[in-house]
Amino acid sequence: MKERFFACWFFVLLISPLSLVHEGQRAEAPANATNVDSVLNTNIPEFNLNEETIEVGLKRLASGSAAFAMGFEHELKSKQTDPPILDPRLTLHLRATTVREALDAMCRADSRYTWSTDDTFINVYPIKTVNDASYLLNRRLMRLDLKELSDIQQGLWAIVNQLPPPREQVAVAQIGIGVDDSYPPEPWTTSYEDLTVRQAINRLVHHMGERGSWAFTGSRDFRAFAFNRQGFLFDSYN
């Protein structure tokens, strides 16, 4: 039985204070980045969901023969104390398909979601957020400076500290067994310009490794990220 998100995850709360902006060198997309288009066009002999959620389907797809990095944004509850949102159960039987077609089919079946690509990532998120400029992942950073990062929490601090007002709340969900959110040991310094928070999270997680993936969940009054350098292999989010 799957454990529920808020029952089994320990959270480190991050609330933005004022901070200094550090200077750094602008970074471009990694030269050895995975070609997302080639991943999307990868042939899959079959793809099945049997009364399972889109979360299960994305995990199955992202960890299959065409493994890729993913960011998944759950539909947020209104309040932390609200009961979990019940995801619809999907049944799909696709033959001689592609990663792109499987993503399209899942988003048609669970019409709450849409998807897009960014650098090496496939991002799946609620379709109702697409034109919402106030939604955290859509907010824009004119510049993001990262200085001597040695873990993902420092990266989240940098994002919330360098966003213009209003201040944002986020938390880090720390899971124990089987999940690795570690960074390479050498401190990382770089800068980016004119990107959304979603793009910034993608770049923070890419530094973990080519398969690094993330999830965003919770409620409008308490939001949390989880990270895994080994891929989209989380057990549960709600």
ZIPEBEL-V659708 format. One record per residue. N is the residue number from 1. RES is the residue in three letters. D_FIRST is the distance of its C-alpha to the first C-alpha in whole Angstrom. Layout:
BEGIN
n=[N,N]
res=[RES,RES]
d_first=[D_FIRST,D_FIRST]
END
This chain:
BEGIN
n=[1,2,3,4,5,6,7,8,9,10,11,12,13,14,15,16,17,18,19,20,21,22,23,24,25,26,27,28,29,30,31,32,33,34,35,36,37,38,39,40,41,42,43,44,45,46,47,48,49,50,51,52,53,54,55,56,57,58,59,60,61,62,63,64,65,66,67,68,69,70,71,72,73,74,75,76,77,78,79,80,81,82,83,84,85,86,87,88,89,90,91,92,93,94,95,96,97,98,99,100,101,102,103,104,105,106,107,108,109,110,111,112,113,114,115,116,117,118,119,120,121,122,123,124,125,126,127,128,129,130,131,132,133,134,135,136,137,138,139,140,141,142,143,144,145,146,147,148,149,150,151,152,153,154,155,156,157,158,159,160,161,162,163,164,165,166,167,168,169,170,171,172,173,174,175,176,177,178,179,180,181,182,183,184,185,186,187,188,189,190,191,192,193,194,195,196,197,198,199,200,201,202,203,204,205,206,207,208,209,210,211,212,213,214,215,216,217,218,219,220,221,222,223,224,225,226,227,228,229,230,231,232,233,234,235,236,237,238]
res=[MET,LYS,GLU,ARG,PHE,PHE,ALA,CYS,TRP,PHE,PHE,VAL,LEU,LEU,ILE,SER,PRO,LEU,SER,LEU,VAL,HIS,GLU,GLY,GLN,ARG,ALA,GLU,ALA,PRO,ALA,ASN,ALA,THR,ASN,VAL,ASP,SER,VAL,LEU,ASN,THR,ASN,ILE,PRO,GLU,PHE,ASN,LEU,ASN,GLU,GLU,THR,ILE,GLU,VAL,GLY,LEU,LYS,ARG,LEU,ALA,SER,GLY,SER,ALA,ALA,PHE,ALA,MET,GLY,PHE,GLU,HIS,GLU,LEU,LYS,SER,LYS,GLN,THR,ASP,PRO,PRO,ILE,LEU,ASP,PRO,ARG,LEU,THR,LEU,HIS,LEU,ARG,ALA,THR,THR,VAL,ARG,GLU,ALA,LEU,ASP,ALA,MET,CYS,ARG,ALA,ASP,SER,ARG,TYR,THR,TRP,SER,THR,ASP,ASP,THR,PHE,ILE,ASN,VAL,TYR,PRO,ILE,LYS,THR,VAL,ASN,ASP,ALA,SER,TYR,LEU,LEU,ASN,ARG,ARG,LEU,MET,ARG,LEU,ASP,LEU,LYS,GLU,LEU,SER,ASP,ILE,GLN,GLN,GLY,LEU,TRP,ALA,ILE,VAL,ASN,GLN,LEU,PRO,PRO,PRO,ARG,GLU,GLN,VAL,ALA,VAL,ALA,GLN,ILE,GLY,ILE,GLY,VAL,ASP,ASP,SER,TYR,PRO,PRO,GLU,PRO,TRP,THR,THR,SER,TYR,GLU,ASP,LEU,THR,VAL,ARG,GLN,ALA,ILE,ASN,ARG,LEU,VAL,HIS,HIS,MET,GLY,GLU,ARG,GLY,SER,TRP,ALA,PHE,THR,GLY,SER,ARG,ASP,PHE,ARG,ALA,PHE,ALA,PHE,ASN,ARG,GLN,GLY,PHE,LEU,PHE,ASP,SER,TYR,ASN]
d_first=[0,4,6,9,13,15,13,13,16,19,22,26,28,30,33,36,39,43,43,46,45,46,48,46,47,46,43,43,40,39,42,39,36,34,36,34,36,36,32,32,34,32,32,29,29,26,23,21,18,17,16,14,15,18,15,14,17,19,17,18,21,22,21,23,26,28,25,26,26,24,24,22,23,20,22,23,22,26,25,22,22,21,18,16,17,16,16,18,16,19,20,23,25,27,29,32,31,31,28,30,30,26,26,29,27,23,25,27,24,23,26,25,25,28,28,31,32,34,35,33,30,28,27,25,25,26,29,31,31,33,37,35,37,36,32,32,31,34,36,39,40,44,43,41,42,40,41,40,37,35,31,29,30,33,33,31,34,37,35,35,38,40,39,42,41,39,37,34,31,28,25,24,20,20,17,17,16,17,18,22,24,27,31,33,36,39,39,39,42,42,43,42,44,43,39,36,33,31,34,34,30,30,33,32,29,31,33,29,30,30,26,26,23,22,20,22,20,20,23,27,28,25,24,22,22,20,22,21,24,22,22,19,16,14,10,10,13,13]
END
